[in-house]
Amino acid sequence: MIILRNGNVFDGTSAEILEGADVVVEDGHIREVSARPVLLPGAQLIDLGGRFLMPGLIDAHAHPHLSSLDAAAASRMRPTYYAHHAARVLRFALSCGFTTLRDAGGGDAGLAQALDEGLIEGPRLFYAGRALSQTGGHGDLRDPRLVDPPVCACRALGDSLAVVVDGEDAVRRAVREELRLGASHIKIMASGGVFSPGGSVDACQFSMTEIGAVVDEAARAGKYVLAHCHSAAAIRRCVEAGVRSLEHVTLIDDDTARLLVASGAYAVPTMAIMYALEAEGGKFGMLPHVRDKLRAMLPTGLRCLEILKRAGARMGFGCDLIGPLHAWQCRELLIRAQVLTPLEILRSATSINAEIMMRSGEIGCIAAGARADLIVVDGDPLRDIGLLAANGSHLSLIMKGGQLHRNAL
């Protein structure tokens, strides 16, 4: 049992800080949050000295296994290789204060199990398995200039990132397979994207019948769907089909944002990837088609954040970084700070992400019964969000599931 004493507690939601509080941790969970000192003989006592105590951060759009900016090549690397790459990315994320990642395509049971059993150090991982893509869609990474790779006897085509499926029966089968493999959510590619070799970014993908079939299969299993979608048209189609989590939403407009809010869906903008590619993509082997699509996207800049804020949308926090660009993870905080307040950003990266993932009260909060995923900040990030954007250098304590991964106190 551990008592974290004399912390200024941000619970993940309230703007009101509980000053000088004690938080009791037992068996990996928060047992008690008390405004008065708690006396428990035999407990380990850690005095926070009035430091800022908050829930661990959550990245709701991560691809820890993708090892390079050539997504097609990265998605076909041997598992033994991308497992080691993922271990490095996950260790870095935890050192920055991220205690949970939501995989947005490519994560699997083996990676989650290795984390759970302590074989590798990193955040808790909720994985999607392979994303679903239509033929020629954003997850179909075949180069049209080359001969297609061999397929299995059932004619299914896929790699570690995505499986290519067409038609209602095929998408239902694909959803059931990912759920069988333990996916906590299902990812679909509902528009074009920057990394895929074919198609424009604003193209709508999958029919409404196909999207509806994915949502139906997931819902009957108690799961939800997240959709890669850039254009307003793709976002509208997903919202109308019942998709819960809309990713990127780069080209959203005011009318679509209002529709999203009315539906109860969530948006997860991903800013860091665009700025990271602009700054360092050339150095790390960004492919020509990625460069060309990126140039068309960059002028939109932070506009989607402004539109979503104006509409009152529930915004999650995600980064979408791959390969060596994972080092930009904390910069997402500073990029968002150009539009959003520190409180809005912290809520996005804690309690709102937990809502999106259907895990409110379990993660992203400091409350009795929640998992003991906690970080201690030297300074007040509600005044200076940059304290969380320095790759963990201002974190004196990091705890995941009650286990101390850093304690400089």
Residue pairs with C-beta under 8 A, 6 or more apart in sequence:
1 24
1 25
1 26
1 31
1 40
1 42
1 43
1 44
2 24
2 25
2 26
2 43
2 44
2 45
2 46
2 402
2 404
3 22
3 23
3 24
3 25
3 38
3 40
3 43
3 44
3 45
3 46
4 22
4 23
4 24
4 25
4 46
4 48
4 53
4 374
4 376
4 397
5 22
5 37
5 45
5 46
5 47
5 48
6 20
6 21
6 22
6 47
6 48
6 49
6 50
7 20
7 21
7 22
7 23
7 48
7 50
7 51
7 52
7 53
7 376
8 17
8 18
8 19
8 20
8 21
8 50
8 51
8 52
8 53
8 380
9 17
9 18
9 19
9 21
9 23
9 33
9 53
9 54
9 366
10 17
10 52
10 53
10 54
10 55
10 346
10 366
10 382
11 18
11 33
11 55
11 365
11 366
11 367
12 54
12 55
12 346
12 347
12 350
12 351
12 354
12 364
12 365
12 366
13 347
13 350
13 351
13 365
15 343
15 382
17 52
17 382
18 33
18 35
19 50
20 35
20 50
21 33
21 34
21 35
21 53
22 32
22 33
22 34
22 36
22 37
22 38
23 30
23 32
23 33
23 34
23 53
23 366
23 374
24 30
24 31
24 32
24 33
24 34
24 38
24 40
24 43
25 31
25 372
25 374
25 399
25 402
26 402
27 402
28 371
28 372
28 401
28 402
28 403
29 369
29 370
29 371
29 372
29 402
30 366
30 367
30 368
30 369
30 370
30 371
30 372
31 368
32 38
32 368
33 366
33 367
33 368
46 397
46 407
46 409
47 409
48 376
48 397
48 409
49 409
51 376
51 377
51 378
51 396
52 376
52 377
52 378
52 379
52 380
52 381
52 382
53 366
53 374
53 375
53 376
53 377
54 346
54 350
54 366
54 374
54 375
54 377
54 381
55 99
55 350
55 351
55 363
55 364
55 365
55 366
55 370
55 373
55 374
55 375
56 97
56 98
56 99
56 100
56 123
56 350
56 363
56 373
56 374
56 375
56 398
56 399
56 400
57 96
57 97
57 98
57 99
57 100
57 317
57 349
57 350
57 375
57 388
58 98
58 99
58 100
58 101
58 102
58 317
58 349
58 350
58 353
58 354
58 357
58 363
58 364
59 93
59 98
59 100
59 101
59 102
59 123
59 317
59 318
59 319
59 329
59 349
60 102
60 104
60 245
60 268
60 316
60 317
60 318
60 353
60 356
60 357
61 102
61 104
61 247
61 268
61 270
61 316
61 318
61 319
61 320
62 93
62 101
62 102
62 103
62 104
62 107
62 318
62 319
62 320
62 321
63 103
63 104
63 105
63 106
63 107
63 161
63 320
63 321
63 322
64 85
64 86
64 89
64 90
64 93
64 101
64 103
64 107
64 111
64 122
64 125
64 326
65 74
65 82
65 83
65 85
65 86
65 106
65 107
65 111
65 160
66 74
66 75
66 82
66 106
66 161
66 322
66 323
67 74
67 77
67 81
67 82
67 85
67 322
67 323
68 74
68 284
68 285
68 322
68 323
68 324
69 195
69 277
69 281
69 284
69 285
69 286
69 287
69 290
69 322
69 323
69 324
69 325
70 285
70 287
71 141
71 161
71 195
71 196
71 322
72 141
72 142
72 143
72 159
72 197
74 82
74 161
74 322
74 323
75 106
75 141
75 159
75 160
75 161
75 162
76 149
76 159
76 160
77 85
77 160
79 110
79 160
82 160
83 110
83 111
83 114
86 111
86 120
87 114
87 120
87 121
87 122
89 122
89 326
90 101
90 115
90 120
90 121
90 122
90 123
90 125
91 120
91 121
91 122
92 326
92 327
92 329
92 391
93 101
93 122
93 123
93 326
93 329
94 121
94 122
94 123
94 398
94 400
94 405
95 391
95 392
95 398
95 405
95 406
96 329
96 330
96 391
96 392
96 395
97 375
97 388
97 392
97 395
97 398
98 123
98 329
99 123
99 124
99 363
99 373
99 374
99 375
99 398
99 399
99 400
100 123
100 124
100 125
100 126
100 353
100 363
100 364
100 373
101 122
101 123
101 124
101 125
101 126
102 126
102 128
102 185
102 318
102 353
102 356
102 357
103 125
103 126
103 127
103 128
104 128
104 131
104 187
104 226
104 228
104 247
104 318
104 320
105 128
105 129
105 130
105 131
105 139
105 161
105 162
105 187
106 128
106 130
106 131
106 160
106 161
107 125
107 127
107 128
107 129
108 127
108 129
108 160
108 181
108 182
109 127
109 181
109 182
111 125
111 127
112 125
112 126
112 127
112 182
114 120
115 122
115 123
115 124
115 125
116 124
121 405
123 400
124 363
124 371
124 373
124 400
124 401
126 184
126 185
126 357
127 182
127 183
127 184
128 178
128 183
128 184
128 185
128 186
128 187
128 226
129 178
129 181
129 182
129 183
129 186
130 158
130 159
130 160
130 161
130 162
130 163
130 174
130 178
131 139
131 161
131 162
131 163
131 187
131 188
131 189
131 228
132 139
132 162
132 163
132 165
132 171
132 174
132 175
132 186
132 187
132 188
132 189
132 206
132 214
133 139
133 140
133 162
133 163
133 164
133 165
133 188
133 189
133 205
134 140
134 164
134 165
134 166
134 189
134 205
134 206
134 210
135 164
135 166
136 198
136 199
137 164
137 189
137 192
137 196
137 199
137 205
137 206
138 189
138 191
138 192
138 193
138 195
138 196
138 199
138 205
138 228
139 161
139 162
139 163
139 164
139 189
139 196
140 157
140 162
140 164
140 196
140 198
141 159
141 161
141 162
141 195
141 196
141 197
142 148
142 149
142 157
142 197
143 197
144 197
144 198
148 157
149 157
151 157
156 163
156 164
156 165
157 163
157 164
158 164
162 189
163 174
165 171
165 173
165 174
166 210
167 210
168 209
168 210
168 213
171 206
171 210
171 213
171 214
171 217
172 213
172 214
172 217
175 186
175 213
175 214
175 217
175 218
176 217
178 186
179 186
179 217
179 218
179 221
179 223
183 223
184 223
184 357
185 218
185 223
185 224
185 225
185 226
185 245
185 357
186 214
186 217
186 218
186 223
186 224
186 225
186 226
187 225
187 226
187 227
187 228
188 206
188 211
188 214
188 225
188 226
188 227
188 228
188 243
189 205
189 206
189 227
189 228
190 204
190 205
190 206
190 211
190 227
190 228
190 229
190 234
190 237
190 238
190 243
191 201
191 202
191 203
191 204
191 205
191 228
191 229
191 230
191 231
191 234
192 199
192 200
192 201
192 202
192 203
192 205
192 230
193 201
193 228
193 230
193 293
194 201
194 277
194 290
194 293
194 294
194 297
195 290
197 289
199 205
201 230
201 231
201 250
201 251
201 293
201 296
201 297
202 230
202 231
202 233
202 234
202 251
203 231
203 234
204 231
204 233
204 234
204 237
205 234
206 214
208 237
208 240
208 241
211 227
211 237
211 238
211 241
211 243
212 241
212 242
214 225
215 225
215 241
215 242
215 243
218 224
218 225
219 242
224 244
224 245
224 358
225 242
225 243
225 244
225 245
226 243
226 244
226 245
226 246
226 247
226 268
227 234
227 238
227 243
227 245
227 246
227 247
228 247
228 248
229 235
229 238
229 246
229 247
229 248
229 249
230 248
230 249
230 250
230 251
230 297
231 251
232 251
232 252
232 253
232 255
232 256
235 246
235 249
235 252
235 256
235 260
236 256
236 259
238 246
238 265
239 246
239 256
239 259
239 260
239 263
239 265
240 263
243 265
244 265
244 266
244 356
245 265
245 266
245 268
245 316
245 356
246 260
246 265
246 266
246 267
246 268
247 268
247 270
247 318
247 320
248 268
248 269
248 270
248 320
249 260
249 267
249 268
249 269
249 304
249 308
250 269
250 274
250 297
250 300
250 304
251 300
251 304
252 260
252 267
252 304
252 307
252 308
253 307
254 307
254 310
254 311
257 267
257 307
257 308
257 310
257 311
257 313
258 311
260 267
260 311
260 313
261 311
261 312
261 313
261 314
266 313
266 314
266 315
266 316
266 352
266 355
266 356
267 304
267 308
267 313
267 314
267 315
267 316
268 315
268 316
268 317
268 318
268 356
269 304
269 305
269 308
269 315
269 318
270 318
270 319
270 320
270 332
271 302
271 305
271 332
271 335
271 336
272 319
272 320
272 321
272 325
272 328
272 329
272 331
272 332
272 335
273 319
273 320
273 321
273 322
273 325
273 328
274 294
274 297
274 298
275 328
275 331
275 335
276 321
276 325
276 328
276 331
277 286
277 290
277 294
277 325
278 294
278 298
280 324
280 325
281 290
281 291
281 294
281 325
282 291
284 323
284 324
284 325
286 294
302 335
302 338
302 339
305 315
305 336
305 339
305 340
306 339
308 315
309 315
309 339
309 340
309 344
314 352
314 355
314 356
315 340
315 344
315 348
315 352
316 348
316 352
316 353
316 356
317 332
317 336
317 345
317 348
317 349
317 352
317 353
318 332
319 328
319 329
319 332
321 328
321 329
327 391
330 388
330 389
330 390
330 391
330 392
331 389
333 345
333 349
333 385
333 386
333 388
333 389
334 385
334 386
334 389
336 345
336 348
337 345
337 385
337 386
340 348
342 381
342 382
342 383
342 384
342 385
343 382
345 385
346 381
346 382
346 385
350 364
350 365
351 360
351 364
351 365
352 364
353 364
354 360
354 361
354 362
354 363
354 364
354 365
355 364
357 363
361 367
361 369
361 370
362 370
362 371
363 370
363 371
363 373
366 374
371 401
371 402
372 399
372 400
372 401
372 402
373 399
373 400
373 401
374 397
374 398
374 399
375 395
375 397
375 398
375 399
376 395
376 396
376 397
376 398
376 409
377 387
377 388
377 394
377 395
377 396
378 387
378 394
378 395
378 396
379 387
379 394
380 387
381 387
381 388
387 394
388 394
392 398
392 406
395 406
396 406
396 407
396 408
396 409
397 404
397 406
397 407
397 408
397 409
398 404
398 405
398 406
399 405
